[in-house]
Amino acid sequence: MAFTFTVPGEPQGKARPKVNTKTKAAYTPKKTRVYEERIRACFRLSGGIRIEGAVKVSVTAYFRIPKSCRKKERELIEAGKLLPVKKPDGDNIIKCVLDALNGEAYDDDKQVTSHKIEKRYAYKDLRSECLIVTLEEDIPYGY
């Protein structure tokens, strides 16, 4: 059974760790910590499920069409022929989601055996800027 939830707002990726110059300890930047907490809160508010075995994760990141976009580009976007090739990188988005759901949807992200990330533009009635996250048990073929 698949479980899907939405994280409203501009998609963000996992930022590189910072290092405290005095203690030499690495830490996650505040912006990333706040975003990961938003992901956890949306998961909980949606009635999140816990998966014990292997996990399959699918994330679709919807971005706003830039205001500087020309009419021709907007037409291509609305026809689904132009995708957002911009930051954040897809791998950083998925890393942020996986780390945020550690201890919530699964014990550890080592349980994730399959993941997929898509980046799309949000336009018309499609949806606003957000992440759509789907979690489900990953079952081996033939079972």
N, C-alpha and C positions, 0 to 999 in steps of 0.2 A: 504494500500500500504506500503510495506517495504522499508526502506532506509538503505543501507549498505555502510560503509566506512572502510578504513584501516588505522591503526596507525603503521608506520614502526618502527623497533627497538625492543630491548628486552623488553618484558612485565614487568611492575612494579606494585606493589601493593601500596595501601595507607599506608603510614608510620604513626606510632602513633604520636599524637601531642607532641611537645616539650613545655617546660615551661621556660619562661624567669625568671631567679633567682632574678633579681632586681624588676621587676614589677609584678611577679607572673602571668603574662598573658600567656595563651596557644596560640601556633601558629603552622601552618603546616610547616614541614621542606621544605627547598628550593628544594631538589630533587623531592619531590612530587608535589610542586607547578609548577615546570618546566614541569614535565610529564603531569600534568593536562592541562597545556597550550598547549602542543603538541597535546593532544587529541582534544581540542577545535579547534585548527588551522586546523587539518585534517578534522574535521567535517565541518568547514566553507568552506575549499577548495573543498570539495566534493559536495558542493551545499546543505548543510544540510537543513532538513525540521524541522518545529516546530509542535509539537503535543499538542493539547489543552486538550484532555481527558486522559483516562487511557493509559499507555504505557507498551509495552512488549519489553524487552531488551535481546538480545542474544550476548554473547561475546565468541569468540574462541581465546585463547592465544597460539601462536606457539613459541616453544622454540628450540634453537639450540641443536643438539645432542652433548653431551660432547665429547671433544677430547680424554678423557681417556676411552671412551666406547670400550669394547671388541667387537670383530667381531660377536660373538654369540648374544650379546645384540643389536648390530646394525641390525642384521638380524631380531630380534624380533620387533624392532622399525619399520623397513620398512615393516614388515608384519602386523603392527597395533596391535601387541600383548603386547606391553610395552608402558606405558604412563609416562609422567613426573610427578612423585610424589616428587616435590621439591618446594622450595620457589620461588616466593611468593604464599601465599595461594590464592585459588580461590576467597574467599570472600573479600580479600583485593584488588584483581584486579577489581572485579565488583564495589566495593565501590569507587575506584579511577575514574572509567569511569562514574558512576552515578553522583558523585560530580562535575566532569569536565563539564558535560553536563547541569548542573543546570543553568537555565536562557538562555540556547542556544537551546536545543532540546525540552525543556519543562520548565515550570515555576519553578517547584521544584521536587526533586526526590520522594516526597510523591505520585506523579502521577504514579510511577512505580508499577504496580500491579503484574507483572510477570517478572522474570529474570532467565537466564540460563548462566552458565559458563562452558566452556570446556577447558582443557589443553591438547595440542598435541605437538608432535615433528615436526619440519620442516625438511623435508628430500627430496632428489632428486629434482624433478621439482615441488613438492607440493607448497612450498613458503618459504620465509625466515622468520626470527624472526619478529613477528608482532602481532597486535591485529586486529581481524576482528569484527566489531561491527555492529549489525543490530537492528534498531529501527522500531517499528510499533505500530499502534493503537491497544490496547487490547480490543477486542469486546466480550461481554458476550456470553456464549453459547446460541443458540436458536435465535440469531438475524441475 
